Amino acid sequence: MLGEVPVTTVAQRMDVLRKRYGQPFTEMVLRDFLRRKHAVPDTVELLVLRNTEIDSQLENNPETTLGTIQGTLKHIRFAYPQAQTARLP
């Protein structure tokens, strides 16, 4: 919930950020970012990288979720320096 408004889906949560921050905000899936499928426009000040693997893992194989979390954190650490240089010309 955000105030009185339910934000139960990813689309709803990203829409909250989009409405609040406007043009300086963008989001993408971590996997796509790491594969350089999308460049980050120069106007972006807030980049949200999303990953659905942890949620999926918790729902389907909770006993192996710790490994998924560790792997995701490694990807995020790898993506951070790239995010600083992944701007459109």
Secondary structure as GFF3:
##gff-version 3
##sequence-region A 1 89
A	DSSP	alpha_helix	10	21	.	.	.	ID=ss1
A	DSSP	beta_strand	25	29	.	.	.	ID=ss2
A	DSSP	alpha_helix	30	34	.	.	.	ID=ss3
A	DSSP	beta_strand	46	50	.	.	.	ID=ss4
A	DSSP	alpha_helix	53	60	.	.	.	ID=ss5
A	DSSP	three_ten_helix	62	64	.	.	.	ID=ss6
A	DSSP	alpha_helix	65	85	.	.	.	ID=ss7
###
